[in-house]
């Protein structure tokens, strides 16, 4: 898609969302009225008001940037979302489809006829098509591929051949290439003939006759250097470049670290095959942090907040089921000590404190570690040092807070031995929490899994079962 | 600081970190040896090896981009970090100080003499100085301000006058400004005279004689249009611009939404006073998502993973203390029902299941809502709809999984009434979790607080106390 000059947002997005919602409500109110008074003489008047409201809504939407329409679609429940979608989809459905999240896109595509999808997709670039292909009906994709020229088709195929998290799946093909043996003056004239430059063009790619990348010429250098100079004199010979099978998250971190705007993607022979741009990388950084948050809470994937109850259930069941099993195991641990609890019912009241504080402390540790891992700051080389530090923190927390709660237990139940058991159990469970808070994400990474995956559910499972076992075990030994 | 042409990373960052660590270890090993064999004849040989290792390390570090050195400093424990810092700080301490996180910067500054800090700071731009000012010793800042010219001093003061989360604190002052009544040819000649353009210059700012922003001329348009044309014909009149007192997160979202690389900042009279660039916005997006993760787990602020035990304790105590209180309350709820537990000890084993599943489910809900709030998708207008949806999900989860666990309870304890109480309690606690999962973050926002703040601790508090109360209450009524 060609880039549109962005309009200045006069009001905040939230304001505009509120206006759209208000217009929608008026629209619906009138529709209800019209429906009730069908066949009566007010019909025409209501129909007029109705059309006026719709026209105002349409005008409002036409004024908005596609990204803003996408935002509004995201923030609306399904029914309202589809009303808006009907109003905008004729014009710029393609742009908007590319802006919305996967979950919302699915609901929009479900509302479109095949020929509408086809029309929208025809406006797209090869890399954009490849992004959407997996979500489009199979015969639409088939028909679409036939309308493309050979180069485009090849590009879509190539983009589709990479995993979602590889550089190849995120690159676009809008490179401006030049030769190294021409003057900057020639380059400037060449650019003028192009009439338009692709978005995010901060550098031109210098290639030889075989398409092998020789360097990059930044636009900044092009502008400040003498036009008589040759490209080869001015270009950077050794630019940051990526391979299509590299991990996209690593590329995003490189963009962040080196403040890149665009970067070439080359195959293993050094041939230029595409480019990465900062906008894709920003989306990736955002998605990565979000999936970290969601994964830690045991949510499988991005869930549109207005998703149907059924879709939400599917998203949440996997980890709830895991939690059910772990909770049951914790319950069986308690079951082992029913005899002790019968003798000293205070144990039942105190045991959730040991488990709860352990869970909280373990969650703090695991969050720290998962975050450091996402930033590549944790390697296996420093595991033992991290464990020592976390054990130190837990030991102090256990003695201090465990001591406090031990005193409270003594005051409540008038038993100093119960207080001591409480303090000891808290300390031991916090040490367990620290150890597992480091080891669980490390182990997941060694197994090639996402360290954030259900981290919270797993650490809680350990601190619950562990906490009950330690506390009730100590109590059975020393208090019975 | 002027921008450096980035070098192509030949190896992954992790590899380079490993190499540095290895060199450091060799360095230290030799140091130990030298120390032990002091005065012996091997001394000279060891000293030689030592110097060779240090030289190799120094070479390695000199090859690295400042951002990569910063990464390595972040990933090393304090002692090693300072060894590396000694090796690099003479040259490019300023660049590196700007790249590292706040927590690590503090440790580096503590290791520097005032005159070293002063030398580093003298290389910095006004906006960079303002970023660091709060962390520098007071007399260094004072001395620094005196060395600046009037305009620079004014800029530092202005940047310091804004809150950390306002646009004014993040803007820089490296704008290239032009007039609207000149030809593109003149602009091109003017740029050539500048010799160098600031980083992230994708557009020039068109201002009138009073400095009021009239429009922006994108470099892309400058390049493809006829040099005879006037700036006014080609520029965009209505660019996205920001005010210095706007919320920086909103600006970051606008950058993401409209794919901006740089944007003008204007005061309330429309006068151009600075600009925002995508690199600052990317950092902000990253920080924002990170603080969301940390806040949900009840961690106060960014904690360097190698922070001292004492610093870690301070970071984690606030929410641990809150958790201690809530756990104690949950324990007192159980205390209310000690009589029932004494009669039926199975209750003690089953009650953590009700609380645990409620906590997990509530965490899923609250994570969804906090995330949607961070993306501005939740307004008070759709609260009731969200609550209805979450209640629906919980009702089904409660009946299904509560039913399963009810059957298990029946099989274990051979009491169908216990099974029914279990199912009912699970369902009610999941409904409570859903309700509070929506209401807690909404209430925090209404009170002007961060919705993620200790969200996890709070929802768990509710589902623990609530779960125990519901389960033990129902059991006391129907089973006793």
Interface residues (C-beta under 8 A of the other chain):
Chain A: X3 X5 X6 X7 X8 X9 X12 X13 X14 X17 X18 X21 X65 X67 X68 X71 X74 X75 X77 X188 X191 X192 X194 X195 X196 X197 X199 X200 X201 X202 X219 X220 X223 X224 X225 X226 X236 X238 X239 X240 X241 X250 X253 X254 X255 X256 X257 X258 X259 X260 X261 X278 X279 X281 X282 X283 X285 X286 X289 X290 X292 X293 X294 X296 X297 X298 X299 X303 X305 X306 X309 X312 X313 X316 X317 X319 X320 X321 X323 X324 X326 X327 X328 X330 X331 X332 X334 X335 X338 X341 X342 X345 X346 X347 X348 X349 X350 X351 X352 X353 X355 X356 X357 X359 X360 X361 X363 X364 X367 X368 X369 X370 X371 X372 X375 X376 X377 X378 X379 X381 X382 X385 X386 X389 X392 X393 X396 X397 X401 X404 X405 X408 X412 X456 X457 X460 X464 X468
Chain B: X3 X5 X6 X7 X8 X9 X12 X13 X14 X17 X18 X21 X65 X67 X68 X71 X74 X75 X77 X188 X191 X192 X194 X195 X196 X197 X199 X200 X201 X202 X219 X220 X223 X224 X225 X226 X236 X238 X239 X240 X241 X250 X253 X254 X255 X256 X257 X258 X259 X260 X261 X278 X279 X281 X282 X283 X285 X286 X289 X290 X292 X293 X294 X296 X297 X298 X299 X303 X305 X306 X309 X312 X313 X316 X317 X319 X320 X321 X323 X324 X326 X327 X328 X330 X331 X332 X334 X335 X338 X341 X342 X345 X346 X347 X348 X349 X350 X351 X352 X353 X355 X356 X357 X359 X360 X361 X363 X364 X367 X368 X369 X370 X371 X372 X375 X376 X377 X378 X379 X381 X382 X385 X386 X389 X392 X393 X396 X397 X401 X404 X405 X408 X412 X456 X457 X460 X464 X468
